[in-house]
Amino acid sequence: MTIKRALFLFLVLAVLAGALLGLHAFSKSRTTQLFGTIIARVETEKPVVALTFDDGPSARFTESVLATLRERGVKATFFLTGKETEENLPQARMIVGAGHQLGNHSYAHSNMMLMGPARIREEIERTDVAIRAAGYGGEIMFRPPYGKKLLALPWYLSRHERKTIMWDVEPESFPDVAGDTAAFAKHVIEQTKNGSIIIMHVMYRSREVSRQALPLIIDGLRQRGFEFVTVSQLLDSR
């Protein structure tokens, strides 16, 4: 192989690698997608914030999470998976009965970045059916698993006038925060702004720190003057 040919191949590979890295970064963007509405935070002068929980419902932990919210008079938004909703329908109905908002987090929680249109439709619509079976009658917003989307998913959502709900406060993504209850709560309390959307995972045994931090977060944000609302209410505050 000549030096020129080797250099040309190197440049081609470098461009392809750069393009792939760019697509990967774009797929995780919290504020930009090619089609439809994507929301990571609401611009508002009001001191309102939305607590959101991904995954579940869980037969083991749903009741304790709901108890914490009930004791403090907080309404939240739960982005549930279809499979877990089908398997734990009584717990999903508890969430609805407590007055919380439900959102769609796909059926099987697979990475949907490169998923085909037919599978995307099945993942979303099957989960919608489960959410309706739980008794929820409001608008069903969508949150992509792992926050990843590229072409087909935003296209489907835009064609069906579905909002993509992301987040701007994510304590569990920081290792030095995620393993310590006090640090976890401190991070959320300090990072939250007017119109913030907080993402947490509280439905599994591995998320004990998140569950323990929840009451501290609520109390700390209340001390800062924040009011807790659902995502729908947050959007209405604009």
C-alpha positions as CSV (number, residue, x, y, z in Angstrom):
1,M,0.0,0.0,0.0
2,T,1.3,3.4,-0.9
3,I,1.7,6.2,1.6
4,K,-0.9,8.3,-0.2
5,R,-3.4,5.4,-0.2
6,A,-2.7,4.7,3.5
7,L,-3.2,8.4,4.3
8,F,-6.4,8.5,2.4
9,L,-7.8,5.5,4.2
10,F,-6.8,7.0,7.5
11,L,-8.6,10.2,6.7
12,V,-11.7,8.3,5.7
13,L,-11.7,6.3,8.9
14,A,-11.1,9.4,10.9
15,V,-14.1,11.1,9.3
16,L,-16.3,8.1,9.8
17,A,-15.3,7.8,13.5
18,G,-16.0,11.5,14.0
19,A,-19.4,11.2,12.3
20,L,-20.3,8.2,14.5
21,L,-19.2,10.1,17.7
22,G,-21.2,13.1,16.5
23,L,-24.3,11.0,16.0
24,H,-23.9,9.3,19.3
25,A,-23.6,12.7,21.1
26,F,-26.6,14.0,19.1
27,S,-28.7,10.9,20.1
28,K,-28.2,11.8,23.8
29,S,-29.0,15.5,23.5
30,R,-31.5,16.6,26.0
31,T,-32.5,19.7,24.1
32,T,-32.4,18.9,20.4
33,Q,-33.9,16.4,18.1
34,L,-34.8,16.4,14.4
35,F,-38.5,16.2,14.7
36,G,-41.2,17.1,17.3
37,T,-41.1,18.7,20.7
38,I,-38.3,17.9,23.2
39,I,-38.3,19.4,26.7
40,A,-35.6,19.2,29.3
41,R,-36.5,22.2,31.4
42,V,-39.3,24.8,31.2
43,E,-38.4,28.5,31.1
44,T,-40.5,30.0,33.9
45,E,-40.2,32.7,36.5
46,K,-42.3,30.5,38.9
47,P,-40.5,28.4,41.5
48,V,-41.9,25.1,40.3
49,V,-40.2,21.8,39.7
50,A,-41.2,18.4,38.4
51,L,-40.0,15.2,40.1
52,T,-39.9,12.3,37.6
53,F,-39.3,8.6,38.2
54,D,-38.2,6.2,35.5
55,D,-39.0,2.5,35.2
56,G,-41.4,0.3,37.2
57,P,-43.9,0.0,38.7
58,S,-42.4,-2.4,41.2
59,A,-44.3,-4.8,43.4
60,R,-41.8,-4.2,46.2
61,F,-41.1,-0.5,46.2
62,T,-44.1,1.4,44.7
63,E,-46.0,1.6,47.9
64,S,-43.1,3.1,49.9
65,V,-42.3,5.7,47.2
66,L,-46.0,6.7,47.1
67,A,-46.1,6.9,50.9
68,T,-43.2,9.3,50.9
69,L,-44.9,11.5,48.3
70,R,-48.2,11.3,50.1
71,E,-46.8,12.3,53.5
72,R,-45.3,15.4,51.9
73,G,-48.2,16.3,49.6
74,V,-46.2,15.9,46.4
75,K,-47.5,15.0,43.0
76,A,-44.9,13.5,40.6
77,T,-44.6,12.0,37.1
78,F,-43.8,8.3,36.7
79,F,-42.4,7.1,33.3
80,L,-43.3,3.5,33.4
81,T,-42.3,0.6,31.1
82,G,-45.1,-1.4,29.5
83,K,-43.8,-4.8,30.6
84,E,-43.5,-3.8,34.2
85,T,-46.9,-2.1,34.1
86,E,-48.5,-5.3,32.8
87,E,-46.7,-7.4,35.4
88,N,-47.5,-5.0,38.3
89,L,-50.9,-3.5,37.3
90,P,-52.2,-3.1,40.9
91,Q,-49.1,-1.0,41.6
92,A,-49.7,1.1,38.5
93,R,-53.3,1.6,39.6
94,M,-52.0,2.8,43.0
95,I,-49.9,5.5,41.3
96,V,-52.9,6.6,39.2
97,G,-55.2,6.5,42.3
98,A,-52.8,8.7,44.2
99,G,-53.2,11.4,41.5
100,H,-49.8,11.2,39.9
101,Q,-49.1,11.6,36.2
102,L,-48.0,8.6,34.1
103,G,-45.7,8.7,31.1
104,N,-44.5,6.1,28.6
105,H,-40.9,4.8,28.9
106,S,-41.2,2.1,26.2
107,Y,-42.3,-1.5,26.7
108,A,-39.0,-3.4,27.2
109,H,-36.6,-0.5,27.9
110,S,-34.4,-1.3,24.9
111,N,-32.2,1.3,23.3
112,M,-34.4,2.9,20.6
113,M,-31.7,5.0,18.9
114,L,-31.5,2.7,15.8
115,M,-34.8,0.8,16.2
116,G,-37.0,0.4,13.2
117,P,-40.4,2.1,12.8
118,A,-42.5,-1.1,13.3
119,R,-40.7,-2.0,16.6
120,I,-40.9,1.6,17.8
121,R,-44.7,1.6,17.2
122,E,-45.1,-1.6,19.1
123,E,-42.9,-0.5,22.0
124,I,-44.9,2.7,22.4
125,E,-48.4,1.6,21.6
126,R,-48.2,-1.6,23.7
127,T,-47.1,0.6,26.7
128,D,-50.0,3.0,26.1
129,V,-52.4,0.1,26.3
130,A,-50.9,-0.9,29.7
131,I,-51.1,2.7,31.0
132,R,-54.7,3.0,30.0
133,A,-55.4,-0.4,31.7
134,A,-54.1,1.2,34.9
135,G,-56.8,3.8,34.7
136,Y,-54.8,6.8,33.5
137,G,-56.8,9.1,31.3
138,G,-54.4,12.1,30.7
139,E,-51.9,12.9,28.0
140,I,-49.2,10.2,27.8
141,M,-45.8,11.9,27.2
142,F,-42.8,9.8,26.3
143,R,-39.3,9.5,27.7
144,P,-36.8,7.4,25.6
145,P,-34.8,4.7,27.4
146,Y,-31.4,6.0,28.3
147,G,-32.4,9.3,26.8
148,K,-31.4,8.1,23.3
149,K,-33.2,8.9,20.0
150,L,-32.0,9.7,16.5
151,L,-34.4,9.5,13.5
152,A,-37.2,7.0,13.5
153,L,-38.2,7.6,17.2
154,P,-38.6,11.4,17.0
155,W,-40.4,11.0,13.6
156,Y,-42.9,8.6,15.1
157,L,-43.5,10.9,18.1
158,S,-43.9,14.0,16.0
159,R,-46.4,12.3,13.7
160,H,-48.5,11.4,16.7
161,E,-48.0,14.8,18.4
162,R,-46.2,13.2,21.4
163,K,-43.8,15.2,23.6
164,T,-40.3,13.9,24.3
165,I,-39.6,14.6,28.0
166,M,-36.0,14.7,29.1
167,W,-34.4,16.3,32.2
168,D,-31.9,18.8,33.4
169,V,-31.1,17.4,36.9
170,E,-29.7,13.8,37.0
171,P,-28.0,13.0,40.3
172,E,-27.5,9.3,39.5
173,S,-25.1,10.0,36.6
174,F,-22.4,11.2,39.0
175,P,-20.6,8.4,40.8
176,D,-19.5,10.6,43.7
177,V,-23.1,11.6,44.3
178,A,-25.1,8.5,43.5
179,G,-23.7,6.4,46.3
180,D,-24.2,8.8,49.2
181,T,-27.6,9.8,50.4
182,A,-26.6,13.2,51.7
183,A,-24.5,14.1,48.7
184,F,-27.3,12.9,46.4
185,A,-29.9,15.2,48.0
186,K,-27.4,18.1,48.2
187,H,-26.7,17.8,44.5
188,V,-30.4,18.0,43.5
189,I,-31.2,20.8,45.9
190,E,-28.3,22.9,44.6
191,Q,-28.7,22.2,40.9
192,T,-32.5,22.7,40.7
193,K,-33.8,25.8,39.0
194,N,-37.2,27.2,38.2
195,G,-38.8,24.8,35.7
196,S,-36.3,22.0,36.3
197,I,-37.2,18.4,35.6
198,I,-35.5,16.0,38.0
199,I,-34.9,12.3,36.9
200,M,-34.6,9.5,39.5
201,H,-34.9,5.8,39.6
202,V,-36.5,4.4,42.7
203,M,-38.2,1.1,41.7
204,Y,-35.4,-1.3,42.2
205,R,-33.5,-2.7,45.2
206,S,-30.2,-1.2,43.8
207,R,-31.7,2.3,44.2
208,E,-31.9,2.5,48.0
209,V,-29.8,5.7,48.0
210,S,-32.3,7.3,45.7
211,R,-35.2,6.3,47.8
212,Q,-33.5,7.5,51.0
213,A,-32.6,10.8,49.4
214,L,-36.2,11.5,48.2
215,P,-37.6,13.0,51.4
216,L,-34.5,15.0,51.9
217,I,-34.8,16.4,48.4
218,I,-38.4,17.3,48.9
219,D,-37.8,19.0,52.2
220,G,-34.7,20.8,50.9
221,L,-36.4,22.2,47.8
222,R,-39.4,23.3,49.8
223,Q,-37.0,25.2,52.0
224,R,-35.8,27.0,48.9
225,G,-39.3,27.9,48.0
226,F,-40.0,25.4,45.3
227,E,-43.5,23.9,44.5
228,F,-43.7,20.4,43.2
229,V,-45.9,19.8,40.1
230,T,-46.4,17.2,37.4
231,V,-44.7,17.6,34.0
232,S,-48.1,18.6,32.5
233,Q,-48.5,21.3,35.2
234,L,-44.9,22.4,34.6
235,L,-45.6,22.9,30.9
236,D,-48.7,24.9,31.8
237,S,-46.7,27.2,34.0
238,R,-44.9,28.7,31.0
